């Protein structure tokens, strides 16, 4: 039975009690979550004050717990106290789900979910380094890089963000992508330190991991696209689209990136010098299917056989679509679909040889656009409503005015 949630029916009234713990009053910042019950074991997460965790097992001086984001690890019994047990009374006819934890969600900070957020990282010439008083760290692997000094500076992690909770752009604090105190770091950390299914794609992995057919990075006809999707067994999850070369490149702490870092500013390739943007969106099952089909159309660079970047699972239709990724599409048909949140998702195949921004305008009904591109000297011409476009596909319709800033 594909795409269904399975339940076990309880035939009698029951009282379910789940033992929980919370950081003790002595904890000011957080309790370290470790992979094994030892202070020498790897740090895999943080257990913050006022949060609760389900106790899975008690061992001498340690407790094996499951955090609200799905992360399973060990915390020192010294730094946690028992909380009021969670009680769930169920009637004889009410089913109990056996499908697991809530799916990953876009987060502004740990424990602060939203439907969507947008982050814009400034270039290093305009806003160098991190926010006031902040220093870089490598929470998801790697070492802080001192990129070659240059004029302008080589590194910048200051940012602004907006969200479904507050759509106006506002200044962020700290170093974007470094830890669970900013949208990028909190959202990625939830996935990286959790136990979700995921797909990571990036045309610029720089051989870590290697992608078949890509000598160093994946040039055309691979899609110039980067990001991560993650979901639970019920196909509830999130999309995080990014523009950063060489990040992310691993979806789980259990399968870390080899020979390079997996945190912004901690990779050999400098992905902090130029402006970058990030967009995260909550997905349901239907959305996830649409996103996966769009990734197929765009020929994104990934490899379903590499667990470092693909952990398949969930409903069979999702698994089948994930398995089909990592191949170059031959279609010439662009797609546009509307997700449950109202977001419209456009996917351009590399075999469709048209100027991309004019394509976007046409697919959105000929709306006028003013856009910025990567190129300092634009390789895409500005056009008016009447400008003839030589390389065009009439099936797209007519684009409106497009001004390339």
Secondary structure as UniProt FT lines:
FT   TURN            2..3
FT   STRAND          7..9
FT   STRAND          14..23
FT   TURN            25..26
FT   STRAND          30..34
FT   TURN            39..40
FT   STRAND          43..48
FT   TURN            49..50
FT   STRAND          53..59
FT   TURN            60..61
FT   STRAND          62..66
FT   TURN            68..69
FT   STRAND          72..76
FT   HELIX           77..79
FT   STRAND          80..90
FT   TURN            92..93
FT   STRAND          95..97
FT   STRAND          106..107
FT   TURN            110..111
FT   STRAND          113..114
FT   STRAND          116..121
FT   TURN            124..126
FT   TURN            132..133
FT   TURN            139..140
FT   STRAND          159..163
FT   STRAND          170..171
FT   TURN            176..177
FT   TURN            180..181
FT   HELIX           183..192
FT   STRAND          197..202
FT   TURN            203..204
FT   TURN            206..209
FT   TURN            212..213
FT   TURN            220..221
FT   STRAND          226..231
FT   TURN            233..234
FT   STRAND          237..242
FT   TURN            245..246
FT   HELIX           253..255
FT   TURN            264..265
FT   STRAND          276..283
FT   HELIX           285..298
FT   TURN            304..305
FT   TURN            307..309
FT   STRAND          310..311
FT   HELIX           316..323
FT   STRAND          335..338
FT   TURN            340..341
FT   STRAND          344..347
FT   TURN            350..351
FT   HELIX           356..363
FT   TURN            364..365
FT   STRAND          369..371
FT   TURN            385..386
FT   HELIX           394..396
FT   STRAND          402..404
//
